[in-house]
Amino acid sequence: MVDPIISARGVDIFYDTKQALFDVDLDILPNKVTALIGPSGCGKSTFLRAINRMNDLIPSCRVSGSLTIDGQDIYDPAVDVVALRAQVGMVFQKPNPFPKSIFENVAYGLKIHKLSPSKSELQDRVEWSLQNAGLWNEVSDRLDQPGNSLSGGQQQRLCIARAIAVQPKVILMDEPCSALDPIATAVVEDLIDSLRKEYTIVIVTHSMQQAARISQRTAFFHLGTLVEFGDTKTIFTTPKDERTQNYITGRIG
Amino acid sequence: MIDLTKKAGFGLDQRHRAEQRFQWAGKLAIATSLLFLLVMVGSIVTDASGVLRQTQIAVDLDLGPENVNPSNPQAASYGRIVKSSLRDMFPEVTRRKDKKRLYNLVSPEGSFEIAAMVTDNPALLGSVQTLWLTASDDLDLFLRGKVDISLPPKQRRISDAEITWIKILEDGGQLRRVANWGFLSSGDSREPEIAGILSALIGSAFSLAVCFALSFPIGIGAAIYLEEFAPANRISDLIEVNINNLAAVPSIVFGLLGLSVFLGVMGLPRSSPLVGGMVLALMTLPTIIIAARAALRSVPPSFKEAALALGASPVQAVFHHVFPVAMPGMLTGAIVGMAQALGETAPLLMIGMVAFIVDIPDSVLEPATALPVQIFLWADSPERAFTEKTAAAIIVLLIFLICMNLIAILLRRKLEQRF
């Protein structure tokens, strides 16, 4: 059995007095794609954002319980949130490239973390990132064009390139394909599968087919509780819980 | 058959009529405001047109050594020389009262003009020279037909005798009208024919430069902190309410503050553009802060989120991604504030920028006045010729404003082009 890279024990998350997540225990294994599924408002995005502390932006949000990455508590006061986010990258629901050139978009993380001291090294890393995001062949001749001049699917792959440029351990994806058409979705899904070799991926998705296609592990959330968690194949073929059964067959949600 | 025409019912007639009514009302409103604008600009331009040219009068002046000491030409009494020349031109004038009227044909500033010409060209000294001197405002107005000669002589500024002299001068080719560059290149004067706008223009430019240098960085800094970093609590709510209220405080109150703090406590030089700019900056700050906060709020939060998720610190996220996108909007807010400041008179009155300033200021510490104050001063002057100066000064103010806006628009366009 491989050691989990992220592990949650008894995680409760509150917005003011409203509790959004109840006592979640979850282990995320390295180099696997873990899908978080469940109906809207079930707390899956809240859990995802707790992993790189994007919830800090919401003043009323409070996290209790233990959430560790590589054995260290993410919410330990000694943790520098900048260092955490350098290790745990994120891709958002809507493609959100910076209003700068394609090159600058990818180079930004490298620049702020001072990961590429020389200009040629920076160029190499940007090319490497775009190649690994499967975008290099499409944009290599127009790196100085604005990032938002690309199509939706290309923009999302640019955001993935931006996230992998700083070589994080974990990439969190919050419904990365919900704004894309089926063809662009297929391209991004292939990309996610190939990224698995290097990174651990946690993905929130509304599409059960997508979860079934790309993930090895699936967690089903319902009304703030983790209902069922296991191998994707098991969850989709022989779910133990009736709620899971109902959700994956489309009777609730 | 389905009726797809206007007669199909559904209250269509009434709905179409309502639409027509609204469109006509809109067109009427636009036409009315355009008409008012046209009338306003038209009347100002017509009034100001007289300033474009000024009348000069040719006078034979004896600059011989008995009148002017060649080693010290500045000490000579050029006024006396002008007067004796005028007396020579019209020997029939003997009564003291008539002589005074005769002298009035030439501007009282004429003696300074001769002094300046002599300094520029010492070769003029030693003989009789014919020089063109600025004529008085009354002569100028009469020549342009602005004096109603049907009025009884007591009710007009120019007497029958003067009219005769002017006719003689005109027939003798001793009057000419030239472009009035002096209006743009000299300072204020008690004599309307000499008064210029430059000192007020420079005063306004200095004041606005100080105002911008203070209010833009402070306002933008305050807006960024309040919008992006300040915790949302009762104190920040209180600050927000106060900033909004400050934007509505009458500007003269800021003038009083400047008077008591900047002049009274800090002892900064009275009437100086430095103090004027500081007072205007106080007045402009709330406008800039409110506009800048609105600009920051309109930046999609996804940029900041993306930067934070990459591990940018909050300051990096704001200054690398939010600030550049908000910059054009902030600039628009700043220019609105600066336009307000440019047209502001009341606070400048309080700190003494209303003083009669002839000299053109060289620095922000020297006494100066500002364009709107100059307009106010001229509008208040009894001489008729100042009416034209007032209108011309308004045009200068408007051109200044247009230039400022133009720079802002160009700057904004340049910033927006960066994706």
Interface residues (C-beta under 8 A of the other chain):
Chain A: N52 M54 L57 P59 V82 A83 L84 R85 A86 G89 M90 F92 K94 N96 P97 F98 P99 K100 S101 Y108 G109 I112 H113 P146 G147 N148 C159 R162 A163 V166
Chain B: P231 A232 P300 S302 F303 E305 A306 A307 L308 A309 L310 G311 A312 S313 Q316 H320 H321 P324 V325 R418 F419
